[in-house]
Amino acid sequence: MSSVQLIFHDVTFTYAASPAELFKAVSFHAGAGWTGVIGANGSGKSTLLKLAAGLLQPDSGSISRPVLCLYCPQRTDDPPERAVEFIKDENRESRLLKEKLEISDDFLMRWQTLSHGERKRLQLAVALRFNPDLLAVDEPTNHLDAQARDLIVAGLQTFRGIGLLVSHDRELLDRLCQTCLLASPPAILARPGGATLALAAVEQEQEAVQRQYDLNKHLLKKVRQEADRRRREAQAADRKRSKRHLERKDRDGRAKIDRARLTGKDGQAGRLQRQLRSRLEKMEAGLAEIKPEKSFELGIWLPSSRSQRDFLLSLPAADLDLGGNKKLCCPDLLIRPTDRIAITGPNGSGKSTLVRHLLGRLHADEDRITYLPQEIDGQTSRTILQKAQSLSGPQLGRVMNIVSRLGSRPQRLLASAEPSPGEIRKLILALGMAREPHIIIMDEPTNHLDLPSIQCLEQALADCPCAMMLVSHDLYFLRQLTFSAWHLTSTRTKEEYVLKTSHLS
């Protein structure tokens, strides 16, 4: 394993379509062990990993990295490179990884029908098997159920090279990372510890900056008031030194003014005013250098309505084909206009297949259905962004207001060539919410979202009066928002899954 560190020196990077630099004069170093990368959606976390792995080159500055670098992207559209080699490899390490992560030899043949959780397991297994000097991993626990997540965490803990880890999973970052990089364009802040310690340190720093800013602002106000007072005194002194108001024969008055000018007593107010003006200019410049972090309102108003139908879905019992000789057995299913349903189950049990099956059978107009799929590929992301960009002014403003309140910057989103996975999810939600849906269906809605966005989404959906169906491994999120559960569980044959309905405990 190479002992070379990852070193960013004065790195600046700008996307061609962006009007502003994403990163400017960024410098940091990372050694062996895991370094977390934290930031809001669209703040450049994935870009930072690609720069580190050599997939992107900086506009200026330099990046020193080891020779063997590997990047694991968020998306799992395509099989990972060297997947065929890994599947065929009978080496002990490969066999152990396949066994622990439950990867079967037919994964590549069934790629199109694999769940995204299964795809992610294969992606990470391949990365860990070929043991690079630098491993950049983007959202490794997205799509994973609890069992698979624990296995992935255990696998990542065995890595001994330079690791960069983008995640919104605070527990994962706390367990693995000794240092965290906080992306806040155009800067990158390096702080010791996992996510909890690093975020707490930055919060304390921002509070100190805010206190200093408020104090300086208060002092500046007092100095301005004093400057105004002295300006009035100086103006009064100028009037006293003027002879224009005297009669031409008033020799005593003119002599008095001449003596005042000679002694300079009446000019003292003017000199004091000039001194104070210089002090005021320095204070204003100093205040401009103190830049407390701008806070954005993360609350969201979710326009929605309730269907007047008796039910939005009514289906008789049926079996769904999951591919690979697997099937899902469903009982009679009913969705009423105010139902809030959690769909849970292990990876590969057919949750996404079930959702797609239900979508085509809902008793609701298409524009009254807000559907967020588990993954959105690059081409679809670009198409959705173009659709948003073509909206009329008032429509675009309404959608971008929702995007903003979900924690992303509309200007940055609209200027991007391709939105990040987190940003495109917010945009899809915003477009759907603006249409006042009768039912909201979301497949792993918290994947790719940062923590403030997840909290905001919870608050927004909590007050939503329409029907809702959420697929997620995040039980805390589900307990906040749903009250009935459709749980998918395997039978003894492991080729058959059964859907059981119940109240969410």
Secondary structure, DSSP 8 states (H G I E B T S, - for coil): -----EEEEEEEE--TT-SS-SEEEEEEEE-SEEEEEE--TTSSHHHHHHHHHTSS--SEEEEE--S-EEEE-S--SS--TTHHHHHH---HHHHHHHHHTT--TTTTTTGGGS-HHHHHHHHHHHHHHT--SEEEEE-TTTT--HHHHHHHHHHHHT--SEEEEE-S-HHHHHHHEEEEEEEETTEEEEEESSHHHHHHHHHHHHHHHHHHHHHHHHHHHHHHHHHHHHHHHHHHHHHHH--TTS-TT-HHHHHHHHHHHHHTSTTHHHHHHHHHHHHHHHHHHHHHH-------------------SS-SEEE--EEEEEETTEEEEE--EEE-TT-EEEEE--TTSSHHHHHHHHHTT-SS-GGGEEEE-S---HHHHHHHHHHHHTS-HHHHHHHHHHHHHTT--HHHHHH-SS--HHHHHHHHHHHHHTT--SEEEEESTTTT--HHHHHHHHHHHHT--SEEEEE-S-HHHHHHH-SEEEEEEE-TTSSEEEEEEEE--
